[in-house]
Amino acid sequence: MSFPLSSAGDLISQALQMVGVFSPSQPIDGPTAMNNLKLFNFLLNSFNSTGQYIPYFKEITFTLTPGKDTYTFSTIIDPNQVDVVAPRIIDLRYCNLIYQNISFPVQVKDRSTVYDLTRVLTNQTQPVYVVVEQDILLTKLLFYPSPVQAYECHLKAKLMLENVNYNDDITSLPGNYNLYLIYSLARMFDDIYAKNRWSQKQEADYQAMKKEITTSNDIDISVIPNAALSTGYYDYSYWPYYWPQVG
């Protein structure tokens, strides 16, 4: 089952059609579209607060400030309180700095690798490492050493789907997340608009998709294998939050 989705509005329309609120040929009026967009964003916020991150890839460009080593990312708090108005980062694939048409790669490292180094905190030169750190409402990128000049920073990252606009492009979402969002929204819309059109079969399908999503790894969207079947094969460092290494 697949849907030709290209925007958040398309996803909302499919969810409304699933519970019979609108027909495929019936356009959604402006006030209804905006009300349902608010519901969609409420749903996304509830997902993120319980760890059900909906991931998608995006390239981000911003400028490093000389002497500043930490940069914050978020779209769910006051834009004046963050350095880059962009969704929180789940996984950083690469980071390049551009200066005078020359690209300098920066190594993406985990927190312990950089914090276990002997570091000169006042050192300013070309950054060599970047670390992703998560707070509840924002993501921090820590560059070391601090930039000595204003580099143009290019990131390719997997981001959390946070607050969206009606026409936002969602084509980079994995297909199984599209369907899960449609079912989740339709289930919500049934309570508000349709009243008991949500079938037992739809509920069973929704619960099966929810189980798959909530047992997926945020980094690569893969389903975590059964521990009994994976003994000797899985890497402790890959899913450290699910199976912490002992000893």
N, C-alpha and C positions, 0 to 999 in steps of 0.2 A: 504494500500500500504506500503510495507516494503522492506528494502534492507539489504542484509547480509554484513554490513559494519564492518570492523575491523581496518581500518587505514584511515588517511587523504587522502592517494592515492586512496583508494576505493571510497571515497566520490567524489573526483575529477573525477574519471572515470565515475561514474554514471551521473554526471552533463554533461559531454561531450557526453555521449550516449543519454541523454534526448533531446538534440538539434541536434543529428545526425552527430556529428563531428567524432565520432568513433563508431564502432559496438562492441557488447559485446565480440566478439572473436578476436578483433584487439588490439594488445598490444600498449601501449603508449611509444614512444621513450623517451630517457632520457632528451634531451633538452626541449621537449614539456612538460614533467612532471614537470620540474623545473620552467619553465615559468608559468605554471598554478598554481604551489604551491605559487609563488609570488603573483599571483592574489588572491588566497585564503586568504593569510595573509593580503593583502590590504583590502579585504572584512571584515575580522575579526576586523581589526583596525577601519574601518568605523563604524562597529556595536558598538564597545566599546566606541567610541567617542560620539555616540548618545544615549548611555544607553541601547543598546540591548545586554546585556551580555549573552553569551552562557555558561551555567554552567555545570560543571562535578565534580565528587567527586575524591579525591586523598588523600593519606597519605603522609605526609612530615616529614622528620627527620632532625634535625640540632642540633647544640650544643650551649647552652647559655654560654656567656662569663661572668665571675665573675664581678659584678659591673655594667654591661651593662643592661639597662632596656628596650631599644627600638630596634626592629629588622625590617628591610624593606624587601619586597618581590616584585619582578617584573622580567619580561623577555623582556620588551620592551625598557629598557634603558641600559646604559653601565653596564655590570655585575660587574665592579669594584666599582660601586656606590650603590650597594645594598648588604645586608647581606646574603640573601638567593635568589639564582636564581631560582625562581618559580613563576608561574602566580599569579596575584593579587587574594586576597581572598574575596569571596562574603559573605560566612557564615562559621563560625568556629563551628564545631560540638563538638569536645572535644580536650583537651590539657592535656597531661600527661608528667611529668618529671621523668626521670629514673636516679637513682644514687645508685651505688653498688647493682644492681639487685632489687631495691625497686622502685615501681611506685608510684609517688605522683600526684594525680589529681589537676589540676588548674581550678578554676571556671571561665567560660567565662562570662564577664559582659559587659554591655553597658557603654559608655563613662561617662554618668552623674553619674552612680552608684559609679564609682571609683573616679572621679574628685570632687564629693561632699563630699568625706571622708576627714578627717583631716589626712594628710599624712606626714610622715617624709621622705623627698626626698633622704636623704643620707642613709636610712635604708637598710641594706643588710642581707638577710636571705633567706629562701625558699619562692619563689613566691607563692602567694595565688590567685591572680586575673590576668587575661589577658584580654586586650581590643583590639578590631579590629578598626583601624582608616584608612579611605580612603583618599588618595591624588589622583591627576589626573593620575599620571604615576606609582604609587606604593601603596602598602598596608603596614601599620605599625602595628606591634603587640607591645603593651606596657605591660610589666610585672611589677607587684607591689606585694611585695617589690622587689627590685633588687636582682638577684641571688647572693648568697654568694660564690657559687662554680660552676664548669662547669657541669651543668646538660645536659643530652641528652633529647631533647625535641621531643615528638611525637605528631603530629597534624593530625586530620581528618577534612578536609575542603572541602567546595564547592568552586571551583576556576573558574576564568574567562578563557575561551578558548582564548588564545592570539596567539603569533607566534607558528606555528606548523611545524614539519618536515614531509616529505612525508610518512614515515612509522610509525609515531606516533600513538599509540593505542587510539582510540576514542570510544571504546565499552561502556564506562561508560556514554556517552552522552544520555540524554533522547531521545526516539524515535522521538517525534515530532520536536525536534531540528535538528536531522539528516535530515529529509525530508525538513525542512525549508532551511537548508544550501544547499542541493542539488538544490532546486528550485532557490535560490538566486544566486548560482554559474552558473547554466544553463542559467539564464536570462542574466548574465554578459557575458558568453561565446557566447551567441547568437549575441550580439552586436559585438564581436571581430571576431568570426569564421563563424557562421552559416548564419547570416544576414536574419532576418525575418522568421525563422522557429519557433519562439516562438509564440504559438497560444493564442487566446483570452481566451480559457478555462484554459490554463496554467497560464496566467496572473491573472485570477480571483482566481484560487487556491492559487497562491502566495500571493495575497493581503489578502485573508482570513487567511492564516497562519501567515502573518506578523502582522495582527491585533491581533491575539491570542497571539503571542509572545510578542508584545509590551505592552499588557495589563496584562502580567503575573507578579507575584511577584518574585523577584530575590531569595528570601529565599527558598521557597518550590516549585517554578515553577507552582504555581496554578494560575488560571485566576481570577482576581479580580471580585467579583460579582457586579451586578448592584446595585447602591446605593439605589434605590427605593425599591428593593426587599430585601435588607439586613438590613433595619432599625431595630434596637433592637437586632441584632444578631452579627454584626461584631465588632471586638475589635479595638478600636481607636489606641492602641499601636502596632497593627500588620501591618497596612499599613499607618504609620504616614506621609509618603512623598506624598501620594495621597489624603488623607482626613485628614488634620491636625485638631486636637481637638480644639474646640472653648471654651473659658471661663476658 
